[in-house]
Amino acid sequence: MSTITHVVLAVVLTLFLVAQARSFVFVMRCRQAEPTGRRRRRSDVLWTSIPLIIVLALAARSWVTVFDLQRAAAAAVSATALDPGASPR
């Protein structure tokens, strides 16, 4: 894929992550607003947090691809291993 495709995908996933986080906050506020005597369901938190975690993982992976952090880290390791000033043993 091209770089622009990765950037667009990362931005779209980040916007979707923001929407998911807002829905999670809404669910948590609604849970606090309920009277304490009512039985609270855990499924609403579960069904809101699972997509949030999935989108967070996808967005983080997309941003890593955009910034090419893995290649930069590998290049830094190989550059220190191949120090031209070091004498061969």
Secondary structure per residue as TSV (DSSP state, phi and psi in degrees):
chain	resnum	aa	ss	phi	psi
A	1	M	-	360.0	153.8
A	2	S	-	-81.5	166.0
A	3	T	H	-64.7	-40.1
A	4	I	H	-64.2	-33.9
A	5	T	H	-65.4	-42.2
A	6	H	H	-65.4	-38.9
A	7	V	H	-64.8	-45.1
A	8	V	H	-62.9	-43.2
A	9	L	H	-63.1	-42.1
A	10	A	H	-64.6	-41.1
A	11	V	H	-67.0	-43.6
A	12	V	H	-63.4	-43.7
A	13	L	H	-65.3	-35.0
A	14	T	H	-67.3	-41.2
A	15	L	H	-64.4	-40.3
A	16	F	H	-65.4	-35.5
A	17	L	H	-64.1	-40.1
A	18	V	H	-62.9	-42.5
A	19	A	H	-63.7	-40.8
A	20	Q	H	-65.5	-39.5
A	21	A	H	-65.8	-38.5
A	22	R	H	-64.4	-39.5
A	23	S	H	-67.4	-34.7
A	24	F	H	-65.4	-42.7
A	25	V	H	-63.3	-39.8
A	26	F	H	-61.0	-44.7
A	27	V	H	-63.1	-41.8
A	28	M	H	-66.7	-37.4
A	29	R	H	-67.3	-39.3
A	30	C	H	-64.8	-35.1
A	31	R	H	-66.7	-36.5
A	32	Q	H	-74.6	-27.6
A	33	A	H	-77.6	-18.1
A	34	E	S	-69.2	149.0
A	35	P	-	-63.0	148.5
A	36	T	T	-70.9	-19.6
A	37	G	T	-74.2	-22.5
A	38	R	S	-77.4	148.2
A	39	R	-	-76.4	125.8
A	40	R	-	-91.5	137.7
A	41	R	-	-91.0	137.7
A	42	R	S	-88.6	-14.3
A	43	S	H	-67.4	-29.7
A	44	D	H	-66.8	-37.2
A	45	V	H	-71.4	-39.9
A	46	L	H	-62.9	-47.0
A	47	W	H	-74.2	-10.0
A	48	T	H	-97.9	-29.9
A	49	S	H	-82.1	-30.7
A	50	I	H	-61.8	-51.9
A	51	P	H	-63.5	-31.7
A	52	L	H	-62.6	-43.7
A	53	I	H	-67.8	-41.2
A	54	I	H	-63.8	-46.9
A	55	V	H	-67.5	-34.8
A	56	L	H	-61.5	-44.1
A	57	A	H	-64.6	-42.8
A	58	L	H	-66.1	-42.1
A	59	A	H	-66.8	-41.2
A	60	A	H	-63.3	-41.5
A	61	R	H	-66.1	-37.1
A	62	S	H	-66.2	-42.1
A	63	W	H	-68.0	-33.7
A	64	V	H	-63.1	-40.8
A	65	T	H	-66.0	-40.5
A	66	V	H	-62.5	-47.2
A	67	F	H	-84.4	-6.7
A	68	D	T	56.4	45.7
A	69	L	H	-68.6	-33.0
A	70	Q	H	-67.9	-41.9
A	71	R	H	-68.2	-37.7
A	72	A	H	-65.2	-39.9
A	73	A	H	-66.9	-41.1
A	74	A	H	-66.0	-37.6
A	75	A	H	-66.8	-37.0
A	76	A	H	-67.0	-39.0
A	77	V	H	-67.6	-44.0
A	78	S	H	-69.8	-30.3
A	79	A	H	-69.0	-36.7
A	80	T	H	-74.8	-29.3
A	81	A	H	-74.1	-29.7
A	82	L	T	-107.6	53.1
A	83	D	-	-68.5	118.0
A	84	P	T	-70.1	-18.7
A	85	G	T	-83.1	-11.8
A	86	A	S	-78.9	141.3
A	87	S	-	-86.0	139.4
A	88	P	-	-68.4	148.2
A	89	R	-	-102.4	360.0
